[in-house]
């Protein structure tokens, strides 16, 4: 049942993200994370949730969420996703004028 619900929510969330309706997309991705049983699938939806937060300009929330994402999924998420999350976290720090933290974040790659 959960996989069915997720499969019906995913196109909606992706469409909202593509339409730049980021807060609505983030809310659906958060629901999908809560429903997801598979750790690998959960990491994909949680990444998209963090990405929407970043793209919506919520940089402080994005930086802390991306930090949690990388710490939690370091062993299970793809290397590409972890690199993207780290770069996005660095960009969030830059957007907040915290260039030293942005630089330090990139050193962790």
C-alpha positions in Angstrom: 0.0 0.0 0.0 2.8 2.4 0.9 4.6 1.9 -2.4 1.3 2.6 -4.2 0.8 5.9 -2.3 4.4 6.9 -3.0 4.1 6.1 -6.7 1.1 8.3 -6.9 2.7 11.2 -5.0 6.0 11.2 -6.8 4.8 12.6 -10.2 2.9 15.3 -8.3 5.9 16.3 -6.3 8.2 16.3 -9.3 5.7 18.4 -11.3 5.4 20.9 -8.5 9.2 21.1 -8.2 9.5 21.7 -12.0 6.8 24.4 -11.7 8.8 26.1 -9.0 6.1 25.5 -6.4 8.8 24.4 -4.0 7.1 24.6 -0.7 4.3 22.4 -1.9 6.7 19.9 -3.4 8.8 19.9 -0.2 5.6 19.0 1.8 4.9 16.1 -0.5 8.5 14.8 -0.4 8.3 15.0 3.4 5.2 12.8 3.3 7.0 10.4 1.0 10.0 10.2 3.3 7.6 9.4 6.2 5.9 6.6 4.2 9.1 5.1 2.7 10.4 1.8 4.0 13.4 1.4 1.8 16.5 3.3 3.0 17.8 3.8 -0.5 14.4 5.2 -1.8 14.1 7.3 1.4 17.4 9.0 0.7 16.2 10.0 -2.8 13.1 11.7 -1.5 14.8 13.2 1.4 17.4 14.7 -1.0 14.6 16.2 -3.1 13.1 17.6 0.1 16.4 19.3 1.0 16.8 20.5 -2.6 13.4 22.2 -2.6 14.2 23.9 0.7 17.4 25.2 -0.9 15.8 26.3 -4.1 13.1 28.1 -2.2 15.8 30.3 -0.6 15.4 28.8 2.9 19.2 28.7 3.2 19.6 28.2 6.9 17.1 25.4 7.0 18.6 23.9 3.9 22.2 24.0 5.3 21.1 22.2 8.5 18.9 19.7 6.6 21.7 18.9 4.2 24.1 18.4 7.0 21.7 16.0 8.6 21.2 14.3 5.2 24.9 13.7 4.6 25.5 12.5 8.2 22.6 10.1 8.1 23.0 8.7 4.6 26.9 8.7 4.3 26.9 4.9 4.1 23.8 4.3 2.0 23.3 7.1 -0.5 25.1 7.3 -3.8 28.4 9.2 -3.8 26.9 11.5 -6.5 24.0 12.4 -4.2 26.3 13.1 -1.3 28.5 15.3 -3.4 25.5 17.2 -4.7 24.2 17.7 -1.1 27.6 18.9 0.1 27.9 21.4 -2.8 24.3 22.6 -2.2 25.1 23.1 1.5 28.2 25.1 0.6 26.1 27.3 -1.8 23.5 27.8 1.0 26.3 29.1 3.3 27.5 31.4 0.4 24.0 32.8 0.0 24.0 33.6 3.7 27.3 35.4 3.4 29.1 32.7 5.4 32.0 32.1 2.9 34.3 30.6 5.4 31.8 27.9 6.2 31.1 27.4 2.5 34.8 26.8 1.9 35.2 24.5 4.9 32.2 22.5 3.7 33.8 22.0 0.3 37.0 20.7 2.0 34.9 17.7 3.2 34.4 16.5 -0.3 
